[in-house]
């Protein structure tokens, strides 16, 4: 019995106190737009969502940490919002561009043949590069569009969010109030 009680105390000490989830960042209406040609606010005209966001149950678990948007090989890929290019290179054999935005947000685009170097300050709609046809599971070409949030801004660990939140179409998470 003492061993059982001791184990319970150790488990409580390891688990630590419960932490409240931080509030999601405020995303101003109109500050972000679709990152591929043919998609407009509300209803995609030249493409659509081929695969939705599926957050992993644990930080390193299986999931889909973004959305796949259908497109055309060679189509321009644009910055969804204003920010600074923080990565533009090949990663695991695919072109990746990543843009840091205000509030600790970072959007990532792949596979993209980058036309902007790291350090470039971009506005919403600035061409980042062209869509390449190297995304597995898509009929012709898909842009994998990801969104991460560092809270507080500059934190080493980032949380994946549904990038459709940026264009007003993400799934809402409800948290208990009590």
C-alpha positions as CSV (number, residue, x, y, z in Angstrom):
1,X,0.0,0.0,0.0
2,X,2.8,2.4,0.8
3,X,4.5,1.7,-2.5
4,X,1.2,2.4,-4.3
5,X,0.8,5.8,-2.5
6,X,4.4,6.7,-3.1
7,X,3.9,6.0,-6.8
8,X,0.9,8.3,-6.9
9,X,2.9,11.1,-5.3
10,X,5.7,10.6,-7.8
11,X,3.2,10.7,-10.7
12,X,1.7,13.9,-9.4
13,X,5.1,15.5,-9.0
14,X,6.2,14.5,-12.5
15,X,2.9,15.7,-14.2
16,X,3.1,19.1,-12.4
17,X,0.3,21.6,-12.2
18,X,-2.1,21.9,-15.1
19,X,-1.3,24.8,-17.5
20,X,-3.9,26.8,-19.2
21,X,-3.7,26.9,-23.0
22,X,-2.7,30.4,-24.3
23,X,-5.3,32.4,-26.2
24,X,-4.9,32.0,-30.0
25,X,-3.4,35.0,-31.7
26,X,-5.7,37.7,-33.0
27,X,-5.7,37.5,-36.8
28,X,-7.0,40.8,-38.3
29,X,-9.7,40.3,-41.0
30,X,-8.1,40.9,-44.4
31,X,-4.5,40.8,-43.2
32,X,-4.0,37.4,-44.9
33,X,-5.1,35.8,-48.2
34,X,-4.8,32.6,-50.3
35,X,-1.2,31.7,-51.2
36,X,-1.9,30.2,-54.6
37,X,-3.5,31.7,-57.8
38,X,-7.1,30.7,-58.4
39,X,-8.2,30.7,-54.8
40,X,-10.2,33.6,-53.5
41,X,-11.9,34.4,-50.2
42,X,-14.7,32.1,-49.4
43,X,-15.0,29.9,-52.5
44,X,-12.0,28.4,-54.4
45,X,-12.4,28.9,-58.1
46,X,-9.3,27.3,-59.6
47,X,-8.6,24.7,-57.0
48,X,-9.4,23.8,-53.4
49,X,-8.4,22.1,-50.3
50,X,-7.1,18.6,-51.2
51,X,-6.2,17.6,-47.7
52,X,-7.2,19.4,-44.4
53,X,-5.2,20.1,-41.3
54,X,-5.0,17.2,-38.9
55,X,-3.1,18.2,-35.7
56,X,-1.0,15.5,-34.1
57,X,-2.1,14.2,-30.7
58,X,1.4,14.9,-29.4
59,X,4.2,17.3,-30.5
60,X,6.0,14.5,-32.4
61,X,3.0,12.3,-33.3
62,X,1.6,11.6,-36.7
63,X,-0.7,14.1,-38.3
64,X,-1.0,16.6,-41.1
65,X,0.5,19.9,-40.0
66,X,-1.0,22.1,-42.7
67,X,-3.4,22.0,-45.6
68,X,-2.8,20.9,-49.2
69,X,-4.2,23.3,-51.8
70,X,-4.5,22.1,-55.4
71,X,-2.8,24.2,-58.0
72,X,-1.0,24.1,-61.3
73,X,2.7,23.4,-61.7
74,X,4.5,26.7,-62.3
75,X,1.8,28.8,-60.7
76,X,2.9,31.7,-58.6
77,X,2.9,31.1,-54.8
78,X,2.4,34.3,-52.9
79,X,2.9,35.4,-49.3
80,X,-0.4,35.0,-47.4
81,X,0.5,38.0,-45.4
82,X,3.1,40.7,-44.7
83,X,6.3,39.5,-43.1
84,X,10.0,38.5,-43.5
85,X,11.3,35.5,-45.4
86,X,13.2,33.4,-42.8
87,X,13.9,30.3,-44.9
88,X,14.1,29.7,-48.7
89,X,16.0,26.6,-49.7
90,X,15.8,22.9,-50.4
91,X,14.8,20.7,-47.5
92,X,14.5,16.9,-47.8
93,X,14.6,17.3,-51.6
94,X,11.8,19.9,-51.8
95,X,11.8,23.7,-52.1
96,X,10.5,25.3,-48.9
97,X,9.8,29.0,-48.2
98,X,8.9,30.2,-44.7
99,X,7.7,33.7,-43.8
100,X,7.6,35.2,-40.2
101,X,4.7,37.4,-39.5
102,X,3.8,39.7,-36.5
103,X,2.5,38.0,-33.4
104,X,4.7,35.0,-33.5
105,X,3.1,33.5,-36.6
106,X,5.0,31.7,-39.3
107,X,3.7,30.4,-42.6
108,X,5.4,27.7,-44.7
109,X,5.0,26.9,-48.4
110,X,6.2,23.7,-50.2
111,X,7.1,22.5,-52.7
112,X,8.1,25.9,-54.1
113,X,11.0,27.0,-56.3
114,X,11.9,30.1,-54.4
115,X,12.4,33.5,-56.1
116,X,13.1,35.4,-52.9
117,X,16.1,35.2,-50.6
118,X,16.1,35.0,-46.8
119,X,15.7,38.5,-45.3
120,X,13.3,39.8,-47.9
121,X,10.5,41.8,-46.4
122,X,7.2,40.9,-48.2
123,X,3.7,42.3,-48.4
124,X,0.6,40.2,-48.7
125,X,0.5,38.9,-52.3
126,X,4.3,39.2,-53.0
127,X,5.4,36.3,-55.2
128,X,7.6,33.9,-53.2
129,X,8.3,31.5,-56.1
130,X,6.5,28.9,-58.3
131,X,4.7,25.7,-57.4
132,X,6.5,22.5,-58.2
133,X,4.7,19.2,-59.0
134,X,6.5,17.2,-56.3
135,X,3.8,16.8,-53.6
136,X,2.9,13.2,-53.0
137,X,-0.8,12.3,-53.0
138,X,-1.9,15.2,-55.2
139,X,-3.3,14.7,-58.7
140,X,-1.1,17.3,-60.5
141,X,0.3,19.8,-58.0
142,X,-0.5,20.8,-54.4
143,X,0.9,23.5,-52.2
144,X,1.4,22.3,-48.6
145,X,0.6,25.4,-46.6
146,X,1.5,25.4,-42.9
147,X,1.0,27.7,-40.0
148,X,3.0,27.8,-36.8
149,X,2.7,30.0,-33.8
150,X,5.4,30.8,-31.2
151,X,3.9,31.9,-27.9
152,X,5.2,34.1,-26.6
153,X,6.7,35.5,-29.9
154,X,10.4,34.3,-30.1
155,X,9.7,31.1,-28.1
156,X,11.8,28.1,-29.2
157,X,8.7,25.8,-29.3
158,X,6.0,26.5,-31.9
159,X,2.4,25.2,-32.0
160,X,0.9,24.1,-35.3
161,X,-2.4,25.8,-36.2
162,X,-4.8,25.3,-39.1
163,X,-3.7,27.8,-41.8
164,X,-7.3,28.2,-43.0
165,X,-7.7,30.3,-39.9
166,X,-5.8,33.0,-41.8
167,X,-8.6,33.2,-44.4
168,X,-11.5,32.8,-42.1
169,X,-12.1,29.1,-42.9
170,X,-10.3,27.3,-40.1
171,X,-12.0,25.0,-37.7
172,X,-12.7,26.7,-34.4
173,X,-11.5,25.1,-31.2
174,X,-13.8,25.6,-28.2
175,X,-12.2,25.6,-24.7
176,X,-14.1,25.1,-21.5
177,X,-14.7,28.3,-19.6
178,X,-14.8,26.8,-16.1
